[in-house]
């Protein structure tokens, strides 16, 4: 009853053509619940990025190679089962998938402290649990990207993506620090229990949504798994805009992962930064993601989402050249400032890309199109990291940073030779021609 009094339903939300009240979509019941649940889940996931390796290092005394495998295990399901998972997400009620994934994640993480308390936790067991947690995360991510456009549409979808991306950016800033504090206060194993709770909060919020007919699956006709996977890929390749945006996103991800793989060793060895300073520089840079998520809705309404997408990519890219210029003392600010501006631009680009996909792709294809897109983009994550390491070994750390930075600057320039440069707004569902 309290929530009914405090919030209006999403269907009663004020049209985006009028000035929005303070809080915007957060004043609507459905989105407020969704935002609370997703924010809790994202902070919990961010805590896990620190807590899980700490369990391996502190509790199991695992070598560095095994800790790296632990991280790889959480990403592997996206590459191995991403495409069929997209088909299943399009076949099943999406809120049910989200609830199941949340509960599965909580259960998998709860096993870790139980196994540790009973003395049966091993590195092999932890790797299996990380693989299961990554599988649940894969389904959740695909279902959520397909579910949000059911809940919101048009400018509401842009605002919703913006607010959720802001929460994700905040989680990246506070989550690792909170994970470290929890591990220090209660031990890495016990810190995992906090993340179990965040997934339960997310599940409770999802359960409280009022969706009506939106919770039904889209189609009963199922031509076959392979045919449906190909259908999602074919939809992407049949247009002019989605393939271009996908190539830009994949190349950007490749270079960013290469830089990310080198940034700590670059700051410590080339810029002579202390461990505390490294953490501070990375945290300050992460604030750029929050800024990008906060301003993208307003900038898009002012200039158009297509123009904002192009500008966000091209204007922010040159700031990456400040990173390899960084050095000792005051020159560390160059690394923080460059990273801040790059993350601002990439966050704005990501929000607009997700919004365009949600508005343009038919609902019954969203799971498959998202899965195919993520497979292509996420596939560059290990390649980028490996390339960064190879370049550093062959050329040195600073020259490797320069090579990756130059590639990042060049990546968005081809957008100026495409039809996107002529658009103010991206097309929506049912549009033809340029899309």
TASULSUL-V815389 format. One record per pair of residues at least 6 apart in sequence whose ideal C-beta (glycine too) atoms are under 8 Angstrom apart, sorted by the first residue. I is the first residue (numbers start at 1). J is the second residue. D is the distance in Angstrom with one decimal. If there is no record, write none. Layout:
i j d
I J D
I J D
//
This chain:
i j d
3 29 5.9
3 33 7.6
3 208 7.4
4 29 7.2
6 29 7.8
7 27 6.4
7 28 6.0
7 29 3.6
7 32 5.3
8 27 6.4
8 28 5.7
8 29 6.4
9 28 6.4
9 29 5.2
9 30 6.4
9 210 6.4
10 25 7.8
10 28 4.6
10 29 6.9
10 30 4.1
10 31 5.9
10 151 6.3
10 152 7.2
12 28 7.2
13 25 6.5
13 27 7.5
13 28 4.6
13 31 7.9
13 156 6.6
14 20 6.3
14 21 6.6
16 154 6.4
16 155 3.4
16 156 6.2
16 159 7.5
16 301 7.9
20 159 7.8
21 27 6.1
24 159 5.6
24 163 7.6
25 31 4.3
25 32 7.8
25 35 7.8
25 152 7.3
25 156 6.3
25 159 5.4
25 160 5.7
25 163 6.6
26 32 5.3
26 35 6.3
26 163 7.1
29 210 7.0
30 151 6.0
30 209 5.3
30 210 6.3
30 211 7.6
31 151 6.9
31 152 7.0
31 160 6.1
33 205 4.4
33 206 7.7
33 208 5.2
33 209 5.8
34 148 7.9
34 151 6.8
34 205 6.5
34 206 7.4
34 209 6.8
35 163 6.1
35 164 6.7
35 167 6.8
36 201 7.4
36 205 5.3
37 201 6.1
37 202 3.9
37 203 7.5
37 204 7.2
37 205 2.9
37 206 5.8
38 144 7.5
38 164 5.8
38 167 6.4
38 202 6.6
38 205 7.9
39 167 4.2
39 170 7.8
39 171 7.3
40 198 4.4
40 201 4.2
40 202 5.6
40 205 7.8
41 102 7.0
41 198 5.5
41 199 6.0
41 201 7.4
41 202 4.0
42 167 5.8
42 168 5.2
42 171 4.1
42 175 7.6
43 170 7.8
43 171 4.6
43 174 6.8
43 175 5.2
43 178 7.3
43 198 6.2
44 175 7.9
44 194 6.9
44 195 4.0
44 197 7.5
44 198 2.9
44 199 6.2
45 137 7.4
45 171 7.2
45 175 7.4
45 195 7.3
45 198 7.8
46 171 4.3
46 172 5.9
46 174 7.5
46 175 2.3
46 176 6.2
46 178 7.8
46 179 7.1
47 175 5.1
47 176 7.6
47 178 5.7
47 179 3.9
47 182 6.8
47 191 6.9
47 194 6.3
47 195 5.3
47 198 7.7
48 109 7.3
48 133 7.7
48 179 7.2
48 192 7.2
48 195 5.1
49 175 7.0
49 176 6.4
49 179 7.1
50 175 7.5
50 176 4.8
50 179 3.4
50 180 5.7
50 183 7.0
51 179 4.8
51 182 6.9
51 183 6.0
51 188 5.5
51 191 4.6
51 192 5.4
51 195 6.9
52 70 6.2
52 74 7.9
52 126 7.7
52 130 6.6
52 192 7.4
53 67 5.2
53 70 6.2
53 71 7.2
54 179 7.6
54 180 7.9
54 183 4.9
54 188 3.8
54 191 7.6
55 112 6.6
55 116 7.6
55 121 8.0
55 126 6.7
55 188 4.5
55 189 5.8
55 192 6.9
56 62 4.2
56 66 6.5
56 67 5.0
56 70 5.5
56 123 6.5
56 126 6.2
57 67 6.2
58 183 7.5
58 187 7.9
58 188 5.3
59 116 6.2
59 121 7.1
59 187 7.9
59 188 6.0
59 189 5.9
60 121 6.9
60 122 7.1
60 123 5.2
60 126 6.8
62 70 7.7
62 123 5.1
66 123 5.5
66 127 7.9
69 127 6.3
70 126 6.7
70 127 6.3
70 130 5.3
72 382 7.4
73 127 5.3
73 130 4.1
73 131 4.7
73 134 6.1
74 130 5.2
74 131 7.6
74 133 6.2
74 134 3.9
74 137 7.0
75 134 6.3
75 378 6.9
75 381 6.6
75 382 7.6
76 131 6.5
76 134 6.2
77 85 7.9
77 131 6.7
77 134 4.5
77 135 4.2
77 137 7.6
77 138 4.5
78 134 7.2
78 138 4.9
78 141 7.8
78 374 6.3
78 375 7.1
78 378 5.2
79 375 6.7
79 378 6.6
79 379 6.3
81 135 7.0
81 138 6.6
82 138 6.4
82 142 7.5
82 371 4.8
82 372 7.9
82 374 6.0
82 375 4.5
82 378 7.5
83 229 4.6
83 232 7.6
83 368 7.5
83 371 5.3
83 372 6.4
83 375 6.2
84 225 6.0
84 229 6.8
85 138 5.6
85 139 5.6
85 142 5.6
85 367 7.9
85 371 6.0
86 142 5.5
86 229 7.2
86 232 6.1
86 367 4.4
86 368 4.2
86 369 7.5
86 370 6.3
86 371 2.6
86 372 6.8
87 225 5.7
87 228 4.5
87 229 5.8
87 232 7.8
87 367 7.0
87 368 5.8
87 371 7.7
88 97 7.7
88 139 7.6
88 367 7.6
89 97 5.8
89 139 6.8
89 142 4.7
89 143 4.9
89 146 5.8
89 367 3.4
89 368 7.9
89 371 7.4
90 146 7.1
90 218 6.5
90 219 7.9
90 228 7.1
90 364 6.0
90 365 6.7
90 366 7.0
90 367 3.9
90 368 5.6
91 217 6.1
91 219 7.8
91 222 6.6
92 217 5.9
93 215 5.0
93 216 6.4
93 217 5.4
94 143 4.7
94 144 8.0
94 146 5.6
94 147 4.1
94 150 6.9
94 215 7.7
94 367 7.8
95 147 6.5
95 206 6.0
95 209 6.7
95 211 6.4
95 215 5.3
96 215 7.4
97 139 5.8
97 140 7.5
97 143 4.0
98 140 6.0
98 143 5.1
98 144 6.2
98 147 6.4
98 206 5.3
99 203 5.5
99 206 5.4
99 207 6.5
100 139 7.6
101 136 4.6
101 137 7.3
101 139 4.7
101 140 3.7
101 143 6.9
102 136 7.9
102 140 6.8
102 199 4.8
102 200 7.4
102 202 4.9
102 203 3.9
102 206 6.8
103 199 7.3
103 200 7.8
103 203 5.6
104 132 7.5
104 136 4.3
105 133 5.9
105 136 4.5
105 137 6.8
105 140 7.3
105 199 4.7
106 196 4.6
106 197 7.9
106 199 4.0
106 200 5.3
106 203 7.3
108 129 5.5
108 132 4.8
108 133 4.9
108 136 6.7
109 129 7.7
109 133 6.6
109 192 5.3
109 193 7.8
109 195 5.4
109 196 4.8
109 199 7.3
110 192 8.0
110 193 7.2
110 196 4.9
111 129 6.1
112 121 6.8
112 126 7.0
112 129 6.1
112 189 6.5
112 192 5.0
113 189 4.8
113 190 6.2
113 192 5.7
113 193 5.8
115 121 3.9
115 125 6.3
116 189 4.4
117 189 7.8
121 189 8.0
141 374 7.4
142 367 5.5
142 370 5.5
142 371 5.4
142 374 7.4
143 367 7.1
145 354 6.8
145 357 7.7
145 358 7.4
145 366 6.9
145 367 7.9
145 370 4.5
146 363 7.4
146 366 3.8
146 367 4.5
146 370 6.1
148 157 6.8
148 160 6.2
148 161 7.2
148 164 7.8
148 358 6.2
149 157 5.9
149 358 3.5
149 359 6.8
149 363 6.7
149 366 6.5
150 211 7.7
150 214 4.9
150 363 6.6
151 160 7.5
151 209 7.8
151 211 7.6
151 214 7.3
152 159 7.8
152 160 4.6
153 359 6.9
154 359 6.8
154 428 7.7
155 297 7.7
155 301 7.0
157 355 5.1
157 358 5.2
157 359 6.0
158 296 7.4
158 297 5.4
158 300 6.0
158 305 6.8
158 351 7.2
158 352 7.5
158 355 4.5
159 297 4.9
161 351 4.8
161 354 5.0
161 355 5.1
161 358 7.6
162 293 5.3
162 294 7.2
162 296 5.1
162 297 4.6
162 351 5.3
163 293 7.4
165 289 7.4
165 292 7.6
165 293 3.9
165 296 7.8
165 347 5.9
165 350 6.7
165 351 5.1
166 290 5.6
166 293 3.6
166 294 5.7
168 289 7.4
168 293 7.6
169 286 6.6
169 287 7.8
169 289 3.3
169 290 4.3
169 292 7.7
169 293 5.6
169 347 6.6
170 290 6.0
172 286 5.2
172 289 6.6
173 283 5.7
173 286 4.7
173 287 6.7
173 290 7.3
177 279 8.0
177 283 7.7
179 191 6.4
182 190 7.6
182 191 3.6
182 194 5.8
183 191 4.8
218 363 6.1
218 364 3.9
219 364 5.5
222 228 7.3
228 368 6.2
229 368 6.4
229 372 7.6
231 365 6.9
231 368 6.5
232 365 5.9
232 367 7.8
232 368 2.8
232 369 4.9
232 371 6.6
232 372 4.9
233 368 7.9
233 372 4.9
235 242 7.9
235 361 6.9
235 365 5.6
235 368 7.8
235 369 5.7
236 242 4.9
236 243 6.2
236 246 6.7
236 369 6.0
236 372 5.9
236 373 6.8
237 243 6.0
239 435 4.8
240 418 7.3
240 419 5.7
240 434 5.7
240 435 6.7
241 356 7.6
241 419 7.4
241 420 6.2
241 426 6.9
241 427 7.5
241 434 6.6
241 435 5.4
242 357 7.4
242 360 7.8
242 369 7.9
242 373 7.8
242 435 7.8
244 414 7.6
244 415 6.9
244 418 5.3
244 420 6.5
245 309 7.9
245 353 5.6
245 356 7.5
245 420 7.9
246 373 5.8
246 376 5.8
246 377 7.1
248 313 6.6
248 349 7.9
248 411 6.2
248 412 5.9
248 414 7.8
248 415 6.7
249 349 7.7
249 350 7.8
249 353 6.5
249 373 7.7
249 377 5.1
250 376 5.4
250 377 4.9
250 379 7.6
250 380 5.0
251 380 7.5
251 407 7.4
251 411 4.6
252 313 7.8
252 346 6.5
252 349 7.8
252 408 6.9
252 411 5.7
252 412 7.8
253 377 5.2
253 378 7.5
253 380 4.8
253 381 6.4
253 384 6.6
254 380 4.0
254 383 6.1
254 384 4.0
254 387 7.3
254 407 8.0
255 384 6.5
255 404 5.0
255 405 7.8
255 407 5.1
255 408 4.3
255 411 6.8
256 342 8.0
256 346 7.2
256 384 7.0
256 408 7.3
257 380 6.8
257 381 5.1
257 382 7.9
257 383 7.8
257 384 3.2
257 385 4.9
257 388 7.2
258 384 4.3
258 385 6.5
258 387 5.2
258 388 3.3
258 391 7.3
258 400 7.8
258 404 4.6
259 320 7.6
259 323 6.7
259 388 6.7
259 401 6.6
259 404 5.2
259 405 7.3
259 408 7.6
260 385 7.3
260 388 7.8
261 384 7.3
261 385 4.1
261 388 4.1
261 389 6.1
262 388 4.9
262 389 7.6
262 392 5.8
262 397 6.1
262 400 6.2
262 401 6.1
262 404 7.7
263 282 7.3
263 323 7.8
263 335 7.9
264 278 6.0
265 392 7.6
265 397 6.3
266 323 7.9
266 326 7.8
266 397 5.1
266 398 7.1
266 401 5.9
267 273 4.4
267 277 7.5
267 278 4.9
267 281 6.4
267 326 7.5
267 332 7.4
267 335 6.7
268 275 7.7
268 278 6.4
269 397 6.4
270 326 7.8
270 327 7.3
270 397 5.4
270 398 5.4
271 326 5.3
271 327 5.4
271 328 5.9
271 331 7.1
271 332 5.8
271 335 6.8
272 327 7.8
272 328 4.6
273 281 6.8
273 328 7.9
273 332 6.0
277 332 6.7
281 332 6.0
281 335 5.8
281 336 4.8
281 339 7.7
282 339 7.7
284 336 4.6
284 339 8.0
284 340 6.6
285 335 7.6
285 336 5.4
285 339 3.3
285 340 5.1
285 343 6.1
286 343 6.8
287 340 6.4
288 339 6.8
288 340 3.8
288 341 6.3
288 342 7.0
288 343 3.5
288 344 4.1
288 347 7.1
289 343 4.8
289 344 7.2
289 346 8.0
289 347 4.6
291 340 7.8
291 344 5.1
291 347 7.9
292 312 7.6
292 343 6.7
292 344 4.1
292 345 6.7
292 346 7.3
292 347 3.2
292 348 4.4
292 351 7.4
293 347 5.4
293 348 7.8
293 351 6.3
295 348 7.3
296 308 7.0
296 312 7.7
296 347 7.3
296 348 4.4
296 351 4.8
296 352 6.6
299 308 5.1
299 348 7.2
300 308 4.7
300 352 6.6
303 311 7.3
303 424 7.7
304 423 7.3
304 424 3.5
304 425 4.9
305 352 5.2
305 355 6.9
305 356 6.9
305 425 5.7
305 426 5.5
306 420 5.9
306 423 3.8
306 424 5.9
306 425 5.7
306 426 4.9
307 423 7.4
307 424 5.8
308 348 6.7
308 352 6.2
309 348 7.7
309 349 6.0
309 352 4.5
309 353 7.3
309 356 7.9
309 420 7.3
309 426 7.5
310 412 7.6
310 415 5.3
310 416 7.5
310 420 6.2
310 421 6.1
312 344 8.0
312 345 4.6
312 346 7.8
312 348 4.0
312 349 4.9
312 352 7.3
313 345 6.3
313 349 5.3
313 411 7.8
313 412 3.7
313 415 6.4
314 412 4.9
314 413 7.0
314 415 6.9
314 416 7.4
315 345 6.6
316 341 5.4
316 342 5.6
316 344 6.2
316 345 2.4
316 346 7.0
316 348 8.0
317 342 7.4
317 345 7.0
317 408 5.9
317 409 4.8
317 411 7.0
317 412 5.6
318 409 5.7
319 337 7.3
319 338 4.7
319 341 3.7
319 342 5.5
319 345 7.8
320 338 5.9
320 342 5.1
320 405 4.6
320 408 4.7
320 409 6.3
321 338 7.1
321 405 5.4
321 406 7.8
321 409 6.7
322 334 4.4
322 335 6.9
322 337 5.9
322 338 3.0
323 334 7.4
323 335 5.4
323 338 4.8
323 339 6.6
323 401 5.9
323 405 5.9
324 398 5.6
324 401 4.0
324 402 4.6
324 405 5.6
325 331 7.1
325 334 5.2
325 338 8.0
326 332 5.9
326 334 4.4
326 335 3.6
326 338 7.6
327 334 7.8
342 408 7.6
352 426 7.7
356 426 4.4
357 366 7.5
357 369 6.7
357 370 6.9
357 373 7.3
358 366 7.1
359 426 7.4
359 428 4.7
359 429 6.3
360 426 6.9
360 427 6.1
360 428 5.9
360 429 5.6
360 431 7.1
360 435 6.4
361 369 4.8
361 429 7.3
362 429 6.3
387 404 7.9
388 400 6.3
388 404 6.4
391 399 7.5
391 400 3.6
391 403 5.7
391 404 7.1
392 400 4.2
394 400 7.9
395 403 7.0
415 421 6.4
419 434 4.9
423 434 6.9
426 435 8.0
427 433 7.7
427 434 6.5
427 435 4.4
//
